[in-house]
């Protein structure tokens, strides 16, 4: 078995069929890859839809379970996988047609630990065309550490790469239980342990923008969950930085610098999110105090090439100067109460 595609599913009846169609329209024999879906006790017709597909395609399997949450489910999927390579995908999303064979050939021919590609955000469900042919010469092989050092803006999301199952097992890497930091730690730790990585410029993955997603929802309860997840992600990243500092390796210096940037970016936009959504001053203060306790505030590594504009310089000044920030928040609170 060359590839295991792992999908946690919960109430995805509007998208799971499209996802599976994209995975079945590939240039790879069905006996070379499996699609394992764990249904996390959906209350809609998701399981029924997948069951119909599984009856027609013997490389699709459906595993029911009582509600356990996304990343507990992902860990269970990892244990079920038999493929040489693992691909984690969401039930809402899909991939372009006729790409799996080329990706796996590149991975196998170069003995890659990780092969990555680009993702494209979309609201459409039919962007199946591969715009540019996959070219082995379009990217070079590096170590994971070299990749992290050269790409400070890498995404944590787990759907833009395949990873060799041997690397997962050798390093004992699994998902933690945080909705957001699970991706952060999983991806970063994988790349730190990878000896051979290739990241292609091709847009293979389609991230479907849904109105009720964690990142797009305006529901206060979901926003609160997002805020707590981003905060946990920043603290998890800080723990990883501490571990790398203990190793005192020169090769880690560039990686640590970039991880500090990513930690501060997470914290910055989390605090801005709380301010924009009118969170109470005490909640914002609690998040900042928790960062200070871990020597992760002030956000001294935030400003760089990407964020070095007047707007961001002003905002980071406010966030790093608590007296000014809390005064503004108090005035803001009085203003909104009066309205």
C-alpha positions as semicolon CSV with decimal commas, in nm:
position;residue;x (nm);y (nm);z (nm)
1;X;0,000;0,000;0,000
2;X;0,158;0,328;-0,111
3;X;-0,072;0,590;0,039
4;X;-0,330;0,623;0,316
5;X;-0,568;0,918;0,292
6;X;-0,715;0,985;0,636
7;X;-1,037;1,181;0,682
8;X;-1,221;1,262;1,007
9;X;-1,585;1,338;0,933
10;X;-1,866;1,508;1,121
11;X;-2,184;1,633;0,952
12;X;-2,024;1,678;0,611
13;X;-2,305;1,561;0,383
14;X;-2,272;1,866;0,157
15;X;-1,905;1,808;0,079
16;X;-1,790;1,451;0,144
17;X;-1,915;1,321;-0,191
18;X;-1,718;1,587;-0,377
19;X;-1,412;1,509;-0,166
20;X;-1,433;1,137;-0,248
21;X;-1,493;1,200;-0,618
22;X;-1,172;1,403;-0,632
23;X;-0,980;1,124;-0,457
24;X;-1,115;0,858;-0,692
25;X;-1,037;1,049;-1,014
26;X;-0,664;0,987;-0,994
27;X;-0,373;0,846;-1,194
28;X;-0,304;0,580;-0,934
29;X;-0,438;0,223;-0,921
30;X;-0,693;0,178;-0,644
31;X;-0,494;-0,107;-0,495
32;X;-0,210;0,140;-0,427
33;X;-0,405;0,371;-0,197
34;X;-0,670;0,355;0,071
35;X;-0,919;0,615;0,191
36;X;-1,012;0,571;0,557
37;X;-1,295;0,781;0,698
38;X;-1,392;0,788;1,063
39;X;-1,742;0,918;1,118
40;X;-1,749;1,104;1,451
41;X;-2,118;1,032;1,518
42;X;-2,263;1,255;1,245
43;X;-2,631;1,339;1,275
44;X;-2,682;1,403;0,902
45;X;-2,645;1,173;0,599
46;X;-2,265;1,182;0,587
47;X;-2,218;0,819;0,690
48;X;-2,486;0,699;0,450
49;X;-2,314;0,877;0,161
50;X;-1,974;0,729;0,244
51;X;-2,125;0,384;0,289
52;X;-2,259;0,400;-0,065
53;X;-1,913;0,491;-0,196
54;X;-1,751;0,213;0,007
55;X;-1,990;-0,041;-0,143
56;X;-1,869;0,055;-0,491
57;X;-1,499;0,113;-0,420
58;X;-1,301;-0,138;-0,216
59;X;-1,027;0,114;-0,130
60;X;-1,272;0,318;0,080
61;X;-1,352;0,219;0,436
62;X;-1,588;0,380;0,687
63;X;-1,525;0,348;1,060
64;X;-1,800;0,469;1,296
65;X;-1,726;0,595;1,645
66;X;-1,894;0,782;1,926
67;X;-1,811;1,152;1,929
68;X;-1,445;1,193;2,022
69;X;-1,331;1,516;1,856
70;X;-1,121;1,588;1,550
71;X;-0,771;1,521;1,673
72;X;-0,849;1,215;1,882
73;X;-1,000;1,087;1,559
74;X;-0,689;1,181;1,361
75;X;-0,470;0,982;1,602
76;X;-0,695;0,681;1,560
77;X;-0,673;0,719;1,183
78;X;-0,292;0,718;1,204
79;X;-0,307;0,381;1,381
80;X;-0,536;0,238;1,112
81;X;-0,321;0,352;0,820
82;X;-0,125;0,095;0,620
83;X;0,027;0,317;0,351
84;X;0,393;0,404;0,311
85;X;0,281;0,767;0,303
86;X;0,009;0,943;0,502
87;X;-0,215;1,225;0,384
88;X;-0,446;1,402;0,630
89;X;-0,746;1,562;0,461
90;X;-1,065;1,734;0,579
91;X;-1,404;1,609;0,463
92;X;-1,500;1,956;0,334
93;X;-1,198;1,986;0,106
94;X;-1,077;1,815;-0,210
95;X;-0,776;1,777;-0,440
96;X;-0,715;1,819;-0,811
97;X;-0,764;1,525;-1,045
98;X;-0,485;1,300;-1,173
99;X;-0,212;1,405;-0,930
100;X;-0,159;1,125;-0,676
101;X;0,046;0,904;-0,905
102;X;0,291;1,184;-0,991
103;X;0,326;1,294;-0,627
104;X;0,396;0,943;-0,504
105;X;0,642;0,874;-0,787
106;X;0,839;1,183;-0,683
107;X;0,826;1,082;-0,317
108;X;0,939;0,726;-0,386
109;X;1,209;0,813;-0,642
110;X;1,368;1,063;-0,403
111;X;1,299;0,863;-0,085
112;X;1,132;1,171;0,061
113;X;1,017;1,198;0,420
114;X;0,776;1,475;0,320
115;X;0,642;1,594;-0,014
116;X;0,450;1,920;-0,002
117;X;0,246;2,133;-0,240
118;X;0,031;2,444;-0,242
119;X;-0,328;2,486;-0,130
120;X;-0,585;2,721;-0,282
121;X;-0,878;2,871;-0,088
122;X;-1,207;2,851;-0,276
123;X;-1,584;2,857;-0,243
124;X;-1,619;2,645;-0,557
125;X;-1,649;2,267;-0,561
126;X;-1,528;2,201;-0,915
127;X;-1,173;2,337;-0,941
128;X;-1,030;1,999;-1,033
129;X;-0,786;2,103;-1,304
130;X;-0,413;2,082;-1,242
131;X;-0,301;2,416;-1,387
132;X;0,065;2,323;-1,429
133;X;0,216;1,981;-1,477
134;X;0,407;1,842;-1,181
135;X;0,773;1,892;-1,270
136;X;1,045;1,710;-1,070
137;X;1,282;1,996;-1,155
138;X;1,055;2,264;-1,006
139;X;1,183;2,205;-0,654
140;X;1,495;2,080;-0,481
141;X;1,533;1,835;-0,194
142;X;1,625;1,989;0,142
143;X;1,617;1,885;0,504
144;X;1,312;1,980;0,707
145;X;1,523;2,214;0,919
146;X;1,649;2,392;0,607
147;X;1,292;2,430;0,488
148;X;1,176;2,584;0,818
149;X;1,471;2,824;0,816
150;X;1,409;2,933;0,457
151;X;1,029;2,960;0,491
152;X;0,930;3,162;0,799
153;X;0,572;3,189;0,669
154;X;0,514;2,815;0,624
155;X;0,161;2,704;0,705
156;X;0,090;2,469;0,992
157;X;-0,208;2,308;0,817
158;X;-0,172;1,934;0,765
159;X;-0,335;1,904;0,422
160;X;-0,050;2,048;0,212
161;X;0,190;1,755;0,242
162;X;0,227;1,376;0,245
163;X;0,451;1,234;0,518
164;X;0,629;0,900;0,529
165;X;0,469;0,674;0,787
166;X;0,813;0,553;0,900
167;X;0,900;0,909;1,010
168;X;0,583;0,933;1,217
169;X;0,652;0,602;1,387
170;X;1,025;0,663;1,436
171;X;0,966;1,001;1,603
172;X;0,646;0,894;1,782
173;X;0,463;1,200;1,650
174;X;0,088;1,227;1,712
175;X;-0,167;1,506;1,745
176;X;-0,229;1,678;2,076
177;X;-0,585;1,762;2,177
178;X;-0,594;2,130;2,087
179;X;-0,797;2,222;1,779
180;X;-0,531;2,457;1,645
181;X;-0,202;2,381;1,817
182;X;-0,241;2,017;1,714
183;X;-0,161;2,123;1,357
184;X;0,110;2,363;1,476
185;X;0,305;2,107;1,674
186;X;0,240;1,813;1,441
187;X;0,366;1,990;1,129
188;X;0,659;2,171;1,292
189;X;0,784;1,859;1,471
190;X;0,758;1,656;1,151
191;X;0,969;1,902;0,955
192;X;1,227;1,923;1,234
193;X;1,269;1,546;1,207
194;X;1,261;1,513;0,827
195;X;1,587;1,449;0,641
196;X;1,451;1,478;0,287
197;X;1,178;1,727;0,196
198;X;1,048;1,854;-0,137
199;X;0,779;2,122;-0,164
200;X;0,624;2,174;-0,507
201;X;0,479;2,500;-0,645
202;X;0,166;2,320;-0,775
203;X;-0,175;2,398;-0,624
204;X;-0,297;2,047;-0,540
205;X;-0,528;2,099;-0,243
206;X;-0,854;2,295;-0,239
207;X;-0,954;2,446;0,094
208;X;-1,329;2,503;0,079
209;X;-1,436;2,817;0,264
210;X;-1,748;2,742;0,464
211;X;-1,933;3,010;0,667
212;X;-1,932;2,806;0,989
213;X;-1,561;2,722;0,992
214;X;-1,353;2,799;1,300
215;X;-1,169;3,078;1,120
216;X;-1,468;3,247;0,953
217;X;-1,753;3,220;1,200
218;X;-1,897;3,526;1,378
219;X;-2,053;3,315;1,652
220;X;-1,911;3,434;1,986
221;X;-1,875;3,082;2,124
222;X;-1,678;2,973;1,818
223;X;-1,470;3,292;1,830
224;X;-1,387;3,218;2,197
225;X;-1,278;2,870;2,100
226;X;-1,060;3,014;1,823
227;X;-0,901;3,263;2,065
228;X;-0,820;2,991;2,318
229;X;-0,683;2,765;2,046
230;X;-0,455;3,034;1,904
231;X;-0,332;3,113;2,254
232;X;-0,258;2,748;2,321
233;X;-0,080;2,726;1,986
234;X;0,147;3,018;2,076
235;X;0,232;2,859;2,411
236;X;0,296;2,522;2,245
237;X;0,526;2,691;1,996
238;X;0,706;2,855;2,288
239;X;0,760;2,515;2,451
240;X;0,913;2,388;2,128
241;X;1,144;2,691;2,115
242;X;1,260;2,616;2,471
243;X;1,334;2,255;2,376
244;X;1,538;2,363;2,075
245;X;1,729;2,618;2,286
246;X;1,830;2,339;2,524
247;X;1,989;2,152;2,234
248;X;2,226;2,448;2,174
249;X;2,283;2,353;1,811
250;X;2,397;2,617;1,562
251;X;2,174;2,464;1,297
252;X;1,873;2,552;1,514
253;X;1,944;2,926;1,529
254;X;1,760;3,020;1,208
255;X;1,474;2,784;1,290
256;X;1,438;2,926;1,642
257;X;1,434;3,279;1,503
258;X;1,153;3,188;1,264
259;X;0,959;2,998;1,529
260;X;0,975;3,301;1,758
261;X;0,835;3,504;1,470
262;X;0,552;3,253;1,423
263;X;0,481;3,248;1,797
264;X;0,457;3,626;1,806
265;X;0,242;3,636;1,493
266;X;0,000;3,392;1,654
267;X;-0,012;3,600;1,972
268;X;-0,042;3,931;1,788
269;X;-0,336;3,835;1,571
270;X;-0,501;3,656;1,862
271;X;-0,492;3,973;2,074
272;X;-0,609;4,184;1,779
273;X;-0,894;3,937;1,725
274;X;-1,000;3,973;2,090
275;X;-0,992;4,352;2,066
276;X;-1,187;4,358;1,740
277;X;-1,453;4,123;1,879
278;X;-1,492;4,336;2,196
279;X;-1,360;4,082;2,447
280;X;-1,351;4,218;2,805
281;X;-1,026;4,382;2,911
282;X;-0,979;4,120;3,184
283;X;-0,976;3,840;2,925
284;X;-0,720;4,017;2,708
285;X;-0,510;4,094;3,014
286;X;-0,522;3,728;3,121
287;X;-0,386;3,615;2,783
288;X;-0,105;3,872;2,798
289;X;-0,016;3,774;3,156
290;X;0,006;3,407;3,050
291;X;0,245;3,505;2,769
292;X;0,456;3,712;3,010
293;X;0,482;3,415;3,245
294;X;0,644;3,219;2,962
295;X;0,872;3,507;2,854
296;X;0,668;3,538;2,534
297;X;0,561;3,900;2,589
298;X;0,652;4,167;2,479
299;X;0,621;4,041;2,123
300;X;0,977;4,133;2,030
301;X;1,008;3,918;1,717
302;X;0,688;4,021;1,538
303;X;0,816;4,297;1,313
304;X;0,993;4,169;1,001
305;X;0,967;4,201;0,626
306;X;0,603;4,093;0,621
307;X;0,469;4,316;0,898
308;X;0,710;4,612;0,894
309;X;0,453;4,878;0,800
310;X;0,333;5,182;0,994
311;X;0,003;5,012;1,080
312;X;0,173;4,709;1,233
313;X;0,439;4,917;1,409
314;X;0,166;5,118;1,581
315;X;-0,034;4,810;1,676
316;X;0,265;4,619;1,812
317;X;0,362;4,928;2,016
318;X;0,017;4,925;2,176
319;X;0,019;4,552;2,246
320;X;0,367;4,568;2,397
321;X;0,284;4,868;2,617
322;X;0,024;4,740;2,859
323;X;-0,050;5,067;3,036
324;X;-0,142;5,236;2,708
325;X;-0,330;4,931;2,580
326;X;-0,541;4,886;2,894
327;X;-0,624;5,258;2,903
328;X;-0,749;5,240;2,545
329;X;-0,949;4,926;2,622
330;X;-1,111;5,093;2,924
331;X;-1,214;5,394;2,714
332;X;-1,337;5,163;2,439
333;X;-1,544;4,967;2,691
334;X;-1,707;5,286;2,827
335;X;-1,783;5,404;2,474
336;X;-1,955;5,078;2,374
337;X;-2,153;5,062;2,698
338;X;-2,281;5,414;2,637
339;X;-2,392;5,314;2,288
